Amino acid sequence: MIDFRSDTVTKPSPEMLEAMMKAEVGDDVLGEDTTANLLQEKVAALLEKEAALFVPSGTMANAVAIRVWAEPGDEVIIHKLSHTYLYETASAAALCGVQFCLMDGAGGILDPKDVSDAVHDPEKDHFPRTRMIFIENTHNIAGGSVYPVEVVKELSEVAKEKGVVLHMDGARLFNACAALGVKPREYTRYVDSLSICFSKGLGAPVGSAIAGSRDFIKRAHRFRKMFGGGMRQIGYLAAAALYALDHNLQRLPEDHTNARLLAEAISELDCFDVDLDAVQTNMVFFDVVADDLDAASVIGMLLEEGVLVGSITRKRIRAVTHLDISRQDVLQAIEVFRKLFSKTAA
Ligand SMILES: Cc1ncc(COP(=O)(O)O)c(C=O)c1O
């Protein structure tokens, strides 16, 4: 099987497993897990923030960050296609009691002017208090799109002017950095807090981190515990994340090259439509334009030939490249696409 459903499907390599087995561990709820502590220091240094905290998932990272910054009844400005709004089981509402102000924005990118207009006047008691601007980089459902650094800077200016905070869901921040050839700092200097994921493009089995000021992380520590994310001998998992940072970060451009190769091949088939400009990182979104096909039938046909992709809508499909997909796999998948769909009329 060549599995393009997500970059979360990777399995730990023997070398990563070995690093996990050798980890020194302790009770992390008591702050005694030396490997987790090392990971947190390393992440803080990499992101150039004062402190970082290991959390079990990207979903918990986002929920903890929202809960730190906002009180029940407050409002968070967020794109209407963000992962946190669509796919995190309404954790912001259920665990944090906040309301989202959903915004449009081409490619998943918020418009600083629109955001500025959307921040409520805190003096007016009819409105919820706007506390947070929440951005996602890369933006998953917009196609793995990269946030322009300039826009993040402008959003940070809006946040400062309006007295709210800017948070980045950076589940795939390193893909954005690889695409632009910049260091994380180029983004992180503009955000008050952010999350990163080890279990996506970096290929670790578990884990995310949040980062920000020491005070932010102190408060996040409390909410991580409240949300059930206080874990004990997590050094085994932290070791996988450390291994991923040391070995899998530099290779992300390969995934981007593979995604482009796949996208270009799919774009040559009449029954699909691909916006090649939107293919900026490791994701390929394509629309089924043939009347006699839909996402489900295409997925079924590909599956029979050993190629797995995921549906986004009835006519939209997503293929994601990652650590466990080689260039050879992509070439093989392209052959399958051509065999199945070359002759299908648009
Ligand atoms: C952009 C983004 N944020 C957050 C998450 C949530 O991560 P997790 O599955 O670790 O909860 C995902 C998951 O794919 C994601 O794509």
The ligand as a Tripos MOL2 file, in Angstrom:
@<TRIPOS>MOLECULE
LIG
   16    16     1     0     0
SMALL
NO_CHARGES

@<TRIPOS>ATOM
      1 C1         -3.2780   21.7970   11.3120 C.3       1 LIG1
      2 C2         -3.5540   20.7680   12.3510 C.ar      1 LIG1
      3 N1         -3.6450   21.1460   13.6180 N.ar      1 LIG1
      4 C3         -3.8800   20.2620   14.6000 C.ar      1 LIG1
      5 C4         -4.0350   18.9270   14.3210 C.ar      1 LIG1
      6 C5         -4.3670   17.9720   15.4460 C.3       1 LIG1
      7 O1         -3.3440   17.1090   15.7310 O.3       1 LIG1
      8 P1         -3.6090   15.7220   16.5140 P.3       1 LIG1
      9 O2         -4.1470   14.7770   15.4880 O.co2     1 LIG1
     10 O3         -2.2530   15.3540   17.0210 O.co2     1 LIG1
     11 O4         -4.5790   15.9930   17.5940 O.co2     1 LIG1
     12 C6         -3.9340   18.4770   13.0070 C.ar      1 LIG1
     13 C7         -4.0690   17.0450   12.6920 C.2       1 LIG1
     14 O5         -3.9160   16.6150   11.5860 O.2       1 LIG1
     15 C8         -3.7030   19.4300   11.9870 C.ar      1 LIG1
     16 O6         -3.6200   19.0770   10.6970 O.3       1 LIG1
@<TRIPOS>BOND
     1     1     2 1
     2     2     3 ar
     3     2    15 ar
     4     3     4 ar
     5     4     5 ar
     6     5     6 1
     7     5    12 ar
     8     6     7 1
     9     7     8 1
    10     8     9 2
    11     8    10 1
    12     8    11 1
    13    12    13 1
    14    12    15 ar
    15    13    14 2
    16    15    16 1
@<TRIPOS>SUBSTRUCTURE
     1 LIG1         1 GROUP 0 **** ****
